Amino acid sequence: MSRLVFVCFLVLAVSGFEVFSQSLAPKKRIYGIVIKGGHVIDPKNNINEVMDIAIEITSPSINGQPAAETRIALIAKNIDTALALQVVNAKGMYVSPGIIDIHTHVFYGHSKSDYLSNGSIAVIPDSYTFRTGVTTVVDAGGAGWKSFQTFKRNIIDLSNTRVLSMLNIVGEGMRGGEYEQNIDDMDPEKTAAAALENKEHVVGFKLAHFGKADWTPVERLTKAGRIANMPVMVDFGSGNQSLEELFFNYLRPGDIYTHSFCYVPGVREPIIDTETKLIKPFVRKAQKNGLIFDIGFGSGSFDYRTAIPAMKQGFFPNTLGTDLHASSINGAMKDQMNVFSVFLTMGMDIPSIIKAATWTPALTIKRPDLGNLSQGAIADITVISMREGDFGFKDIVGNRQEGKRRFECQLTIKGGRVVYDLNAISSKQHIQ
């Protein structure tokens, strides 16, 4: 009997030692990155609280070709950092889906005469996106059906930023001047066909800068949209035509009206009554019906004379497109974080700002795989801090507003890879 007890004791002792040894062994790393302790804002999933995010381990490239984009493995209250190869301390910061800038001009080229279509007024995306939290841009009309393959070869295929396109209804694209006034080059069938042949990259259509009171360009734009079942974006030019007619006779729910807060009476109808400063009733109705109102800040399209009265009356934009180009980055617009800060100063709350730059643009361009932090979603993530102090923000005519807070991008992850890290929060501490 005593021998049996001794054997049982020995078995238990050995088993206990094995369990103890296993507890001391290093844990297997099953995540590539864990973002720890950040205030997560994910509008799709109604998350607005402190959470952790784990990202899968990134696969190595194969034969020099990038591996598939890494996915979000888990979002939870407390993820063990010992399970990660890399840890990001996001305490005190906001963590959002990767920002989608729905209105940019990135069809850069060396021509000074071709404006935003293979021209030098456009910008190279990677130089201006990741540092401001943007992982996806939509080029708004730089390329037309004639020039799209050049855009794809020179910009889309060479960029680390995810570059999507709204094709210009003008076949030559946004080359400026007479090119954009040429109705004969506005072919809805050829434009729609080019979009359908390149659905991975093309997400809609754009009309801009038309200078006459003629509905033909709008008709051809919207026809392309119907053929391809894609949204259209309208920069309403300088023909001073009726916004109400545009909204209710031509545009569909999900279409986009950009430069919503411009103020050029006599050139383009504002969304407010210039005497009473009240939002025109049909504007609210159009938004309620599903029309998307984009900012398109740019260098000539965001004016406090429209923006402040509209915001005070509770009329907020659906999307916060920057209208990124060489003129706007050194003017009032600057970058996406500055645009966020402008709208925070005017009273838009942080979750609404994040939604207008993530989930809403994702749905608008029919890319629900983007703009969210769902488990299994592409790991595009932005980490943002909030600076406190005395700041100034201006519109395109030089009017100034003062604010106490400014957004600052700390870290950007694109497809599971850290592509920007302002203060090395994803790096290990160097030990002397």
LOLOLUM-354948 format. One record per residue (C-alpha): x, y, z; residue in one letter; residue number from 1. Coordinates in pm, 1 decimal. Layout:
REM LOLOLUM-354948
X, Y, Z, A, NUM $
...
REM end
This chain:
REM LOLOLUM-354948
0.0, 0.0, 0.0, M, 1 $
278.2, 240.8, 98.1, S, 2 $
458.6, 160.2, -228.3, R, 3 $
144.2, 248.6, -423.6, L, 4 $
114.0, 579.1, -241.0, V, 5 $
479.8, 655.6, -315.5, F, 6 $
432.5, 584.1, -686.9, V, 7 $
122.6, 809.0, -698.9, C, 8 $
313.7, 1084.4, -521.5, F, 9 $
600.6, 1051.2, -768.2, L, 10 $
367.3, 1073.8, -1067.8, V, 11 $
199.8, 1383.3, -926.0, L, 12 $
535.0, 1546.7, -851.3, A, 13 $
664.6, 1486.9, -1203.6, V, 14 $
339.1, 1617.4, -1353.6, S, 15 $
354.9, 1926.1, -1135.6, G, 16 $
713.0, 1991.1, -1235.7, F, 17 $
614.9, 1967.8, -1605.8, E, 18 $
330.7, 2215.9, -1554.8, V, 19 $
566.0, 2447.8, -1364.1, F, 20 $
829.5, 2419.3, -1637.1, S, 21 $
572.5, 2496.6, -1905.1, Q, 22 $
460.0, 2805.4, -1714.5, S, 23 $
817.5, 2933.8, -1717.5, L, 24 $
866.2, 2865.8, -2088.5, A, 25 $
828.9, 3166.5, -2321.1, P, 26 $
486.9, 3193.2, -2476.2, K, 27 $
448.1, 3131.0, -2845.3, K, 28 $
416.2, 3456.1, -3037.5, R, 29 $
91.6, 3433.9, -3231.9, I, 30 $
45.4, 3805.9, -3314.7, Y, 31 $
263.3, 4034.6, -3519.3, G, 32 $
158.8, 4352.4, -3336.7, I, 33 $
-52.8, 4428.5, -3031.5, V, 34 $
-174.8, 4786.8, -2990.3, I, 35 $
-220.2, 4827.2, -2616.7, K, 36 $
-445.4, 5054.6, -2413.7, G, 37 $
-566.6, 5297.1, -2679.8, G, 38 $
-912.6, 5454.3, -2699.9, H, 39 $
-1053.8, 5265.4, -2997.0, V, 40 $
-1311.2, 5437.3, -3218.1, I, 41 $
-1460.8, 5202.5, -3476.4, D, 42 $
-1788.4, 5346.0, -3611.0, P, 43 $
-1885.8, 5031.1, -3802.5, K, 44 $
-1883.6, 4822.0, -3485.8, N, 45 $
-2000.0, 5097.7, -3247.4, N, 46 $
-1680.1, 5076.6, -3042.4, I, 47 $
-1582.2, 5388.2, -2848.6, N, 48 $
-1375.5, 5276.3, -2550.0, E, 49 $
-1032.3, 5160.4, -2438.1, V, 50 $
-949.2, 4831.1, -2607.6, M, 51 $
-650.0, 4633.1, -2736.6, D, 52 $
-601.5, 4526.6, -3096.9, I, 53 $
-397.4, 4227.5, -3214.3, A, 54 $
-272.4, 4198.0, -3572.1, I, 55 $
-172.7, 3873.2, -3741.1, E, 56 $
192.0, 3800.1, -3809.9, I, 57 $
280.3, 3946.8, -4147.6, T, 58 $
368.8, 3693.0, -4414.7, S, 59 $
700.3, 3742.8, -4593.7, P, 60 $
702.7, 3849.4, -4956.3, S, 61 $
712.6, 3575.8, -5217.2, I, 62 $
950.1, 3605.1, -5512.4, N, 63 $
975.0, 3975.3, -5448.8, G, 64 $
597.8, 4019.1, -5459.6, Q, 65 $
416.1, 4160.3, -5154.4, P, 66 $
226.2, 3905.2, -4948.8, A, 67 $
-147.2, 3934.2, -4895.1, A, 68 $
-246.4, 4219.2, -4665.2, E, 69 $
-235.1, 4118.9, -4300.5, T, 70 $
-560.3, 4109.3, -4104.3, R, 71 $
-683.7, 4205.7, -3759.9, I, 72 $
-673.0, 3894.0, -3541.1, A, 73 $
-854.2, 4015.9, -3231.2, L, 74 $
-996.9, 4321.0, -3060.5, I, 75 $
-1053.3, 4277.5, -2688.2, A, 76 $
-1022.9, 4438.6, -2347.2, K, 77 $
-691.7, 4286.3, -2243.3, N, 78 $
-466.1, 4104.5, -2489.3, I, 79 $
-148.2, 3948.1, -2352.7, D, 80 $
146.6, 4140.7, -2498.3, T, 81 $
371.2, 3838.0, -2447.0, A, 82 $
192.5, 3684.0, -2744.1, L, 83 $
313.2, 3959.1, -2981.4, A, 84 $
633.8, 4016.6, -3171.2, L, 85 $
584.2, 4393.0, -3145.4, Q, 86 $
390.2, 4606.7, -2897.1, V, 87 $
254.8, 4958.0, -2946.3, V, 88 $
176.4, 5151.5, -2629.0, N, 89 $
-124.5, 5363.7, -2729.0, A, 90 $
-229.1, 5470.1, -2379.4, K, 91 $
-385.7, 5816.3, -2390.5, G, 92 $
-425.0, 5804.0, -2768.4, M, 93 $
-707.9, 5737.1, -3011.3, Y, 94 $
-696.6, 5430.2, -3234.1, V, 95 $
-905.7, 5437.7, -3549.9, S, 96 $
-936.3, 5248.6, -3875.7, P, 97 $
-689.2, 5367.4, -4138.1, G, 98 $
-808.1, 5703.7, -4271.5, I, 99 $
-969.9, 5716.2, -4615.8, I, 100 $
-926.6, 6049.9, -4793.1, D, 101 $
-1207.1, 6046.1, -5048.3, I, 102 $
-1091.9, 6358.6, -5235.1, H, 103 $
-728.3, 6384.6, -5343.4, T, 104 $
-521.7, 6459.4, -5652.8, H, 105 $
-228.2, 6219.2, -5678.2, V, 106 $
-187.1, 6171.7, -6055.5, F, 107 $
152.5, 6334.3, -6036.7, Y, 108 $
367.3, 6394.2, -6343.5, G, 109 $
632.2, 6635.6, -6465.4, H, 110 $
414.7, 6850.5, -6689.6, S, 111 $
342.2, 7203.1, -6565.5, K, 112 $
67.3, 7244.6, -6824.3, S, 113 $
-141.9, 6933.5, -6748.2, D, 114 $
-271.7, 7047.4, -6408.4, Y, 115 $
-394.6, 6744.6, -6208.2, L, 116 $
-369.0, 6480.0, -6479.6, S, 117 $
-7.0, 6363.4, -6498.5, N, 118 $
83.8, 6716.9, -6392.4, G, 119 $
303.1, 6877.2, -6130.3, S, 120 $
16.1, 7028.8, -5928.2, I, 121 $
-79.3, 6678.0, -5817.3, A, 122 $
132.1, 6515.3, -5545.6, V, 123 $
302.7, 6178.6, -5495.2, I, 124 $
74.2, 5999.9, -5247.7, P, 125 $
326.1, 5828.9, -5018.6, D, 126 $
490.1, 6161.9, -4936.7, S, 127 $
169.7, 6302.1, -4783.0, Y, 128 $
-50.1, 6013.7, -4668.3, T, 129 $
102.7, 5793.6, -4397.7, F, 130 $
239.1, 6083.7, -4192.6, R, 131 $
-117.0, 6208.5, -4150.7, T, 132 $
-283.3, 5871.9, -4083.0, G, 133 $
-417.5, 5813.9, -4433.8, V, 134 $
-390.9, 5461.3, -4573.9, T, 135 $
-630.0, 5495.2, -4869.1, T, 136 $
-679.0, 5783.3, -5111.1, V, 137 $
-929.3, 5836.0, -5388.0, V, 138 $
-793.1, 6038.2, -5676.9, D, 139 $
-1088.2, 6257.7, -5770.5, A, 140 $
-1092.0, 6285.2, -6147.1, G, 141 $
-725.8, 6317.5, -6234.5, G, 142 $
-743.3, 6040.0, -6492.5, A, 143 $
-1000.7, 5996.1, -6763.7, G, 144 $
-1059.4, 5677.5, -6957.9, W, 145 $
-784.1, 5772.6, -7203.0, K, 146 $
-519.0, 5825.6, -6934.1, S, 147 $
-614.0, 5571.3, -6668.5, F, 148 $
-353.8, 5313.2, -6769.2, Q, 149 $
-79.8, 5576.4, -6735.6, T, 150 $
-213.1, 5663.6, -6391.5, F, 151 $
-220.6, 5297.8, -6293.4, K, 152 $
130.2, 5227.6, -6420.3, R, 153 $
295.2, 5541.9, -6279.0, N, 154 $
107.9, 5592.0, -5952.0, I, 155 $
-126.3, 5311.6, -5842.8, I, 156 $
116.9, 5027.0, -5904.9, D, 157 $
414.9, 5207.3, -5751.3, L, 158 $
249.4, 5340.4, -5435.3, S, 159 $
244.7, 5186.2, -5090.2, N, 160 $
-66.0, 5393.3, -5020.9, T, 161 $
-382.7, 5225.8, -5147.4, R, 162 $
-472.8, 5446.4, -5443.7, V, 163 $
-824.4, 5431.4, -5589.2, L, 164 $
-970.5, 5638.6, -5870.7, S, 165 $
-1281.0, 5828.9, -5965.8, M, 166 $
-1251.2, 5860.1, -6341.8, L, 167 $
-1310.3, 6201.5, -6490.0, N, 168 $
-1602.8, 6211.5, -6731.5, I, 169 $
-1360.4, 6397.6, -6960.9, V, 170 $
-1156.1, 6135.7, -7144.4, G, 171 $
-838.4, 6343.0, -7117.6, E, 172 $
-884.3, 6376.5, -6741.9, G, 173 $
-827.8, 6687.0, -6531.0, M, 174 $
-581.4, 6863.2, -6760.1, R, 175 $
-741.7, 7201.9, -6693.1, G, 176 $
-849.4, 7482.1, -6924.7, G, 177 $
-1027.4, 7391.6, -7244.4, E, 178 $
-984.7, 7018.6, -7188.5, Y, 179 $
-1239.9, 7027.8, -6908.6, E, 180 $
-1485.7, 7235.6, -7111.7, Q, 181 $
-1490.5, 6990.3, -7403.0, N, 182 $
-1831.9, 6824.0, -7398.2, I, 183 $
-1736.2, 6617.1, -7702.4, D, 184 $
-1475.9, 6437.8, -7486.9, D, 185 $
-1736.1, 6340.5, -7224.6, M, 186 $
-1824.3, 5984.9, -7326.3, D, 187 $
-2026.6, 5798.1, -7063.0, P, 188 $
-2006.9, 5460.9, -7236.8, E, 189 $
-1627.7, 5457.9, -7275.3, K, 190 $
-1580.6, 5599.3, -6925.9, T, 191 $
-1806.6, 5334.5, -6770.9, A, 192 $
-1638.1, 5057.9, -6971.7, A, 193 $
-1293.9, 5163.3, -6845.2, A, 194 $
-1426.6, 5163.0, -6489.1, A, 195 $
-1576.7, 4815.3, -6518.8, L, 196 $
-1254.7, 4680.7, -6669.2, E, 197 $
-1064.4, 4814.8, -6366.1, N, 198 $
-1306.5, 4761.5, -6079.2, K, 199 $
-1023.1, 4680.7, -5839.9, E, 200 $
-906.4, 5040.3, -5867.3, H, 201 $
-1194.3, 5252.3, -6000.7, V, 202 $
-1469.3, 5340.7, -5752.8, V, 203 $
-1666.3, 5616.8, -5925.8, G, 204 $
-1671.2, 5916.8, -6160.0, F, 205 $
-1599.5, 6288.4, -6131.4, K, 206 $
-1707.7, 6610.5, -6302.3, L, 207 $
-1521.8, 6931.6, -6222.2, A, 208 $
-1456.0, 7290.4, -6327.7, H, 209 $
-1714.0, 7315.1, -6603.1, F, 210 $
-1781.9, 7684.5, -6656.3, G, 211 $
-2112.3, 7711.1, -6843.5, K, 212 $
-2478.8, 7685.0, -6748.0, A, 213 $
-2533.2, 7355.5, -6931.2, D, 214 $
-2661.7, 7029.9, -6782.9, W, 215 $
-2502.4, 6808.9, -7050.5, T, 216 $
-2184.8, 6729.1, -6848.2, P, 217 $
-2395.1, 6628.2, -6546.5, V, 218 $
-2617.9, 6412.5, -6766.2, E, 219 $
-2318.2, 6231.0, -6911.3, R, 220 $
-2155.1, 6189.5, -6571.9, L, 221 $
-2463.5, 6038.3, -6414.0, T, 222 $
-2516.9, 5811.3, -6715.1, K, 223 $
-2169.2, 5665.4, -6659.5, A, 224 $
-2259.9, 5616.5, -6293.4, G, 225 $
-2577.5, 5428.8, -6382.0, R, 226 $
-2405.8, 5205.9, -6638.8, I, 227 $
-2129.5, 5103.2, -6397.0, A, 228 $
-2342.1, 5119.3, -6080.5, N, 229 $
-2085.9, 5347.0, -5917.8, M, 230 $
-2120.0, 5680.9, -5736.4, P, 231 $
-2043.8, 6013.9, -5901.2, V, 232 $
-1878.6, 6319.1, -5746.1, M, 233 $
-1970.8, 6669.0, -5861.0, V, 234 $
-1756.7, 6979.4, -5832.1, D, 235 $
-2024.1, 7213.6, -5964.7, F, 236 $
-1790.9, 7444.7, -6153.5, G, 237 $
-1879.4, 7806.5, -6219.3, S, 238 $
-2203.3, 7792.5, -6419.0, G, 239 $
-2411.3, 7913.1, -6119.4, N, 240 $
-2678.5, 7651.0, -6183.0, Q, 241 $
-2948.7, 7540.0, -5941.1, S, 242 $
-2830.4, 7315.8, -5658.8, L, 243 $
-3183.5, 7199.1, -5596.8, E, 244 $
-3215.9, 7085.7, -5957.1, E, 245 $
-2879.6, 6908.2, -5937.4, L, 246 $
-2967.6, 6729.2, -5614.1, F, 247 $
-3316.2, 6613.0, -5705.9, F, 248 $
-3318.1, 6582.5, -6085.3, N, 249 $
-2977.4, 6427.0, -6143.0, Y, 250 $
-2795.8, 6289.2, -5838.0, L, 251 $
-2885.9, 5963.1, -5664.6, R, 252 $
-2857.3, 5858.8, -5298.8, P, 253 $
-2489.1, 5776.9, -5247.0, G, 254 $
-2365.1, 6030.5, -5502.4, D, 255 $
-2130.0, 6299.4, -5374.5, I, 256 $
-2151.7, 6677.5, -5378.2, Y, 257 $
-1806.8, 6814.3, -5300.6, T, 258 $
-1685.3, 7159.3, -5194.3, H, 259 $
-1998.2, 7176.0, -4980.5, S, 260 $
-1872.8, 7467.0, -4767.0, F, 261 $
-1758.7, 7693.8, -5048.7, C, 262 $
-1877.8, 8055.4, -5064.8, Y, 263 $
-1875.6, 8207.1, -5413.9, V, 264 $
-2222.3, 8359.5, -5470.2, P, 265 $
-2286.5, 8439.0, -5834.7, G, 266 $
-2037.4, 8172.8, -5941.6, V, 267 $
-2169.7, 7869.1, -5754.9, R, 268 $
-2480.3, 7856.2, -5538.6, E, 269 $
-2397.4, 7819.6, -5165.9, P, 270 $
-2584.2, 7574.7, -4941.7, I, 271 $
-2682.8, 7863.5, -4711.7, I, 272 $
-2897.9, 8167.2, -4777.2, D, 273 $
-2642.7, 8449.5, -4799.1, T, 274 $
-2877.0, 8697.9, -4626.6, E, 275 $
-3029.9, 8492.3, -4344.5, T, 276 $
-2731.8, 8251.2, -4315.1, K, 277 $
-2981.6, 7965.7, -4282.6, L, 278 $
-2927.6, 7627.4, -4445.0, I, 279 $
-3155.3, 7598.1, -4744.7, K, 280 $
-3430.1, 7345.8, -4661.2, P, 281 $
-3373.4, 7138.7, -4975.6, F, 282 $
-3009.4, 7084.3, -4869.7, V, 283 $
-3114.4, 6909.8, -4549.2, R, 284 $
-3368.4, 6707.7, -4746.6, K, 285 $
-3102.2, 6596.9, -4994.9, A, 286 $
-2869.0, 6482.4, -4717.4, Q, 287 $
-3153.9, 6298.4, -4545.6, K, 288 $
-3227.2, 6126.1, -4877.2, N, 289 $
-2871.9, 5992.9, -4891.2, G, 290 $
-2670.8, 6250.1, -5085.6, L, 291 $
-2312.1, 6261.9, -4954.8, I, 292 $
-2178.6, 6608.9, -4872.1, F, 293 $
-1799.0, 6616.9, -4894.0, D, 294 $
-1577.5, 6903.5, -4778.3, I, 295 $
-1313.7, 6903.1, -5051.4, G, 296 $
-1123.9, 7167.4, -4852.3, F, 297 $
-857.6, 7240.3, -5115.8, G, 298 $
-711.5, 7582.0, -5183.8, S, 299 $
-1032.6, 7752.3, -5287.4, G, 300 $
-1333.0, 7570.4, -5145.3, S, 301 $
-1357.6, 7586.0, -4764.3, F, 302 $
-1498.5, 7912.1, -4632.1, D, 303 $
-1603.3, 7988.0, -4274.8, Y, 304 $
-1880.6, 8212.2, -4409.9, R, 305 $
-2062.0, 7893.6, -4510.1, T, 306 $
-1908.6, 7645.0, -4267.0, A, 307 $
-1977.5, 7819.0, -3935.1, I, 308 $
-2346.6, 7899.4, -3995.6, P, 309 $
-2401.6, 7547.5, -4131.2, A, 310 $
-2230.5, 7378.8, -3837.1, M, 311 $
-2411.0, 7594.8, -3582.4, K, 312 $
-2738.7, 7475.5, -3733.6, Q, 313 $
-2631.8, 7113.3, -3698.1, G, 314 $
-2549.7, 7053.9, -4063.0, F, 315 $
-2237.4, 6837.9, -4065.3, F, 316 $
-2050.9, 6701.6, -4367.4, P, 317 $
-2066.5, 6330.6, -4442.9, N, 318 $
-1702.3, 6305.8, -4550.8, T, 319 $
-1388.1, 6510.8, -4486.5, L, 320 $
-1201.6, 6495.7, -4818.0, G, 321 $
-895.9, 6719.6, -4818.2, T, 322 $
-870.5, 6799.1, -5191.0, D, 323 $
-499.3, 6724.9, -5153.1, L, 324 $
-271.2, 6886.5, -5412.1, H, 325 $
42.2, 7100.3, -5428.1, A, 326 $
-144.9, 7426.4, -5364.3, S, 327 $
-361.5, 7307.4, -5074.2, S, 328 $
-85.2, 7144.1, -4867.2, I, 329 $
88.8, 7477.8, -4812.6, N, 330 $
-229.0, 7678.5, -4768.3, G, 331 $
-515.3, 7663.9, -4520.1, A, 332 $
-581.6, 7292.6, -4570.2, M, 333 $
-233.0, 7152.3, -4489.2, K, 334 $
-324.3, 6786.8, -4427.3, D, 335 $
-592.0, 6548.7, -4301.2, Q, 336 $
-508.8, 6601.6, -3932.2, M, 337 $
-546.1, 6976.7, -3976.2, N, 338 $
-885.3, 6928.4, -4142.3, V, 339 $
-989.2, 6712.5, -3845.3, F, 340 $
-875.8, 6990.1, -3610.6, S, 341 $
-1071.6, 7255.4, -3799.9, V, 342 $
-1392.1, 7058.5, -3761.4, F, 343 $
-1323.3, 6976.0, -3396.7, L, 344 $
-1286.3, 7349.5, -3332.3, T, 345 $
-1620.9, 7413.1, -3503.4, M, 346 $
-1798.5, 7162.9, -3277.5, G, 347 $
-1788.5, 6826.6, -3454.1, M, 348 $
-1724.6, 6551.3, -3199.0, D, 349 $
-1434.1, 6309.0, -3231.5, I, 350 $
-1635.4, 5992.4, -3312.9, P, 351 $
-1819.7, 6181.3, -3589.4, S, 352 $
-1490.7, 6308.9, -3731.9, I, 353 $
-1346.6, 5957.2, -3737.7, I, 354 $
-1661.5, 5817.7, -3898.3, K, 355 $
-1651.1, 6084.2, -4171.3, A, 356 $
-1298.9, 5972.9, -4263.6, A, 357 $
-1334.7, 5595.3, -4228.6, T, 358 $
-1662.4, 5405.9, -4241.9, W, 359 $
-1871.4, 5661.0, -4433.4, T, 360 $
-1622.6, 5699.4, -4721.2, P, 361 $
-1575.1, 5319.5, -4727.0, A, 362 $
-1947.7, 5271.4, -4777.2, L, 363 $
-1968.6, 5559.2, -5024.4, T, 364 $
-1708.3, 5403.5, -5256.1, I, 365 $
-1857.4, 5057.4, -5196.7, K, 366 $
-1548.2, 4920.9, -5024.7, R, 367 $
-1683.4, 4786.2, -4693.7, P, 368 $
-1362.2, 4585.0, -4656.1, D, 369 $
-1197.1, 4915.0, -4559.3, L, 370 $
-1259.1, 5173.4, -4287.4, G, 371 $
-1325.3, 4937.1, -3996.9, N, 372 $
-1153.2, 4733.6, -3726.0, L, 373 $
-1356.0, 4413.1, -3744.2, S, 374 $
-1183.4, 4085.8, -3668.0, Q, 375 $
-1059.8, 3963.1, -4004.9, G, 376 $
-1053.1, 4311.1, -4160.1, A, 377 $
-745.1, 4444.0, -4339.0, I, 378 $
-511.2, 4580.8, -4071.5, A, 379 $
-514.9, 4948.3, -4170.5, D, 380 $
-492.0, 5136.8, -3840.7, I, 381 $
-419.3, 5494.4, -3734.9, T, 382 $
-304.7, 5600.5, -3387.6, V, 383 $
-372.3, 5966.0, -3307.3, I, 384 $
-280.2, 6189.3, -3013.9, S, 385 $
-444.3, 6514.4, -2912.1, M, 386 $
-224.5, 6814.8, -2848.7, R, 387 $
-345.6, 7079.8, -2603.7, E, 388 $
-254.2, 7445.9, -2647.4, G, 389 $
-338.4, 7761.5, -2838.1, D, 390 $
-384.1, 7696.9, -3209.8, F, 391 $
-514.2, 7886.8, -3509.1, G, 392 $
-703.3, 7752.4, -3809.4, F, 393 $
-787.4, 7946.7, -4122.0, K, 394 $
-1010.6, 7909.6, -4424.7, D, 395 $
-911.1, 7964.7, -4787.2, I, 396 $
-969.3, 8342.4, -4773.5, V, 397 $
-768.3, 8391.1, -4452.4, G, 398 $
-1043.0, 8404.8, -4188.6, N, 399 $
-911.2, 8263.3, -3859.4, R, 400 $
-1061.7, 8054.7, -3581.4, Q, 401 $
-883.6, 7976.0, -3254.7, E, 402 $
-885.4, 7633.8, -3093.2, G, 403 $
-740.7, 7455.2, -2792.0, K, 404 $
-687.3, 7110.5, -2941.3, R, 405 $
-508.8, 6973.1, -3245.7, R, 406 $
-496.8, 6617.0, -3380.4, F, 407 $
-154.5, 6466.4, -3443.4, E, 408 $
-86.7, 6133.6, -3613.2, C, 409 $
147.8, 5917.8, -3405.3, Q, 410 $
145.6, 5589.7, -3595.4, L, 411 $
8.9, 5448.7, -3920.0, T, 412 $
-23.3, 5079.8, -4002.1, I, 413 $
-105.8, 4978.7, -4359.3, K, 414 $
-188.2, 4613.0, -4426.0, G, 415 $
-35.3, 4507.4, -4094.6, G, 416 $
296.4, 4690.5, -4146.8, R, 417 $
408.0, 5001.2, -3958.8, V, 418 $
457.8, 5263.4, -4229.4, V, 419 $
486.3, 5575.7, -4010.2, Y, 420 $
585.2, 5618.4, -3646.1, D, 421 $
632.4, 5977.0, -3528.6, L, 422 $
770.1, 5903.7, -3182.5, N, 423 $
890.7, 5543.7, -3221.7, A, 424 $
606.2, 5404.3, -3010.7, I, 425 $
631.1, 5072.8, -3198.2, S, 426 $
1003.3, 5033.6, -3128.5, S, 427 $
1187.0, 4863.8, -2840.7, K, 428 $
1374.9, 5075.6, -2587.7, Q, 429 $
1746.3, 5086.0, -2665.8, H, 430 $
1956.9, 4967.7, -2372.7, I, 431 $
2311.8, 5103.2, -2343.6, Q, 432 $
REM end
